[in-house]
Amino acid sequence: MKKDKNKTCVSREKGFLLVEVIIAIAIIMLSVLAAMSVTQKSVYVARQSLHLSQAGFLLEEGAEAVRILRDNSWTNISGLTPGTSYYPAFSSSTWSLSSTPSTVDIFTRTVSVANVNRDPGTGDISTSGNNDAGTKLATVSVSWNESGTQMTRTLSFYIMDIFSH
């Protein structure tokens, strides 16, 4: 019995072609999955970057609200209870601070103040010394939920009663 060499060659070529097709499909699938993964990560990073930019603008706006409150009357600042969270609100063409939580889109913005001490000898701000009733440490915070993680950005600055001195 003679084996047909041509038949064996054709059979091997068909089998090899099938392996080539499976490998090509696997390579294409891996390439598509990698591209989708990169796209998903870039969308996440872009969204996170947008939220960080928005938080930065809200921090700056919160600081400006505190300055406007100070400019309207120092008692708007000096009358605040140190360590208490207040929420900026814009209504009737001016800013106010409320104890009722409020959000801007996905962001919650808070303002708090702390008393400031001054060294009696140098007049510099220090951790001990005499309380300076004309200076407060204001802290504006913006927080939001980013993919299940609580994100917070904070801006602290000193604010002074510049109109009474």
Buried (B, 14 or more C-beta within 10 A) or exposed (E): EEEEEEEEEEEEEEEEEEEEEEEEEEEEEEEEEEEEEEEEEEEEEEEBEEBBEBBEEBBEBBBEBBBBBBEEEBEBBBEBEEEEBBBBBEEEEEBBBEEEEEEBEEBBBBBBBEEBBBEEEEEEBBEEBEEBEBBBBBBBBBBBEBEEEEBEBEBEEEBBBEEEE
